[in-house]
Amino acid sequence: MIVLLGTFDTKGVEYAYVRELLTARGVATWTVDCGVLGLPSCAADVSASEVASAAGTTLDALRVTDDRGAAVEAMTRGAVRVLRRMVDEGRVGGILALGGGGGTTLATAVMRELPVGLPKLMVSTMASGNVAAYVDVKDITMMYSVVDIAGLNPLSRRILANAAGAIAGMVEQRAPAAADRPVIAATMFGVTTPCVTTARQRLESAGYDVLVFHATGSGGRAMEGLIADGYVSAVLDVTTTEWADEVVGGVLSAGPARLSAAARRGVPQVVSVGALDMVNFGAAETVPITFEGRRMYRHNATVTLMRTTPEECRVIAHRIADRLNAATGPVSVVLPLRGVSAIDREGAVFHDPAADAALFETLRERLAPRIRVREVDAHINDPEFSDVLVDELLALMPPMP
């Protein structure tokens, strides 16, 4: 069944048209009205009053408020509760929404709360610009409406028909059957690629599927989301570089919740310090003037890296230790004593034994006694370091059936 979610007071005619197209294809639909401005132009299976009630308020209360933002937030909360319940009951095959600025904000906020893999299509007047705020790290497909969603005309009928066909196709398409193998999440950066590639190949040979996330802020958040949703059996968090950006002020932070999902769910995790020697910025001219005089490396025309100091490394280690100490599952921390990235080795541009020592020493001091800390006299990209990572992870996981 495909859920049609939106504001039926302003977009009811368009939703009725899409519903007719899907019904003609033999696809079941379920409509959820989130409109608060007036009466719906077509009936919905879940009324706006029911959505408001799910949010703990009433439609009358939302209609008399002068704060439209608060009303939208309330309807979003209610719609999330309605949709989560339907998903938990196995009733939802996909979700389609139509909207302008407000409708897109509401509908995509609901979509972001739904599981990855569930088809999500947003037809929006906002889809031709920067859609990061709407999509975030979920698999939301944005489709530009070209014209405003304000009545039916030859062009809008074609666009909406395309949308109906697209969501129906997503729901009807089945992924080819594959072996049901345990999933391991891993983090990688260009400067830790050899390490993670070697570990991934060995884990895959041992019967695991490995999801590799690029530690660019959004990558770390995407991984945290999948762990929280229960997709992941274990975590090989080699590249915790996003903490350098979070602490120092770079552009690739994954936020303060990084390293929290596995800790909450009790998922086994092996954690290392990959690329904590660097803070990420854009082109050289974008680096804040407050960092003038620091050791920089021009990775390319659009990426500038800054070496972390011993003081910054201590703060980073504190943050990481605090997250890992809260873990409810098994944790192992593995330290590469000869460098944490491809450009942090003897003779390389970011080689700084004092900064690395500050990082390692603080982790040793701050980590709870129950967390195993293993030190390896190797560089992070040496094969022997990858082998230790895999050995540690396999030791924390239940044996393969």
Secondary structure, DSSP 8 states (H G I E B T S, - for coil): -EEEEE-HHHHHHHHHHHHHHHHHTT--EEEEE---SS--SS--SB-HHHHHHHTTS-HHHHHH-S-HHHHHHHHHHHHHHHHHHHHHTT--SEEEEEESHHHHHHHHHHHTTS-TTS-EEEEETTTTS--HHHHTTS--EEEE-SS-SSS--HHHHHHHHHHHHHHHHHHH----------EEEEEE-GGGHHHHHHHHHHHHHTT-EEEEEE-SSHHHHHHHHHHHTT--SEEEE---THHHHHHHT-S----TTTT-HHHHHT--EEE--TTTTEEEESSGGGS-GGGTTS-EEEEETTEEEEE--HHHHHHHHHHHHHHHHT-SS-EEEEEETT-SBTTBSTTSTT--HHHHHHHHHHHHHHS-TTSEEEEESS-TTSHHHHHHHHHHHHHHS----
